Amino acid sequence: AASADSSSLTSALGTLSVNPLPASLQVSISDQFSTKQLTRLRQQLLQEASVDDVVIEFTWLQRLKSLTQLIERLGLILGGLFALGAVLVTSASVRLAIEARLEELRVLSLVGATRAQIRRPFVYFGVFYGLGGAIVAAMLLAITLIAIEAPLTDLLGSYDIPVQVRGFDLSFLGTLLVVGVTLGVIGALLAVRQRIRGAQETLY
């Protein structure tokens, strides 16, 4: 029905010597422009004598902006929770490792081992634990991106916004590994400090 109406309108316009409909121009603006900048642009265009009206679709811009902010905040919250969980899990694992080797640590303390020497193996344990957690996190992120690529493309495609989900580059992977190792070391240091302080009278 829509194509028939369009064909009838085209045929009707063809019989006229002059097009009675006002000229219109559709412009795509870069996504770097803010709402205030678009409002100022509309006011500037309305001052032109040849421009009767300027229509800017602010509704979908506001929705897209709100959706982007929601996703960013959810990402920050989830990232913070995962980081806290990584520290707590590493700390608990290191505490179990310390408990399993507590008698050995007492012997090392008696023969003159320093606190740094006693702490070093568990810090290494935290490093490898954090490294493994970072690799698992990268795998989960890759699976998540693959899962949401199709619906995200459909959603943003309805707003005429092209979407291209790319794989991880070396800088992102490097940052993820560094963060994972750092969290592992922090968890290990917390566990070692708490447990050694708790058994200080027996170790030292």
Secondary structure, 3 states (H helix, E strand, C coil): CHHHHHHHHHHHHHCCCCCCCCCCCCCCCCCCCCHHHHHHHHHHHHCCCCCCCCCCCHHHHHHHHHHHHHHHHHHHHHHHHHHHHHHHHHHHHHHHHHHHCHHHHHHHHHCCCCHHHHHHHHHHHHHHHHHHHHHHHHHHHHHHHHHHHHHHHHHHHCCCCCCCCCCCCHHHHHHHHHHHHHHHHHHHHHHHHHHHHHCHHHHC
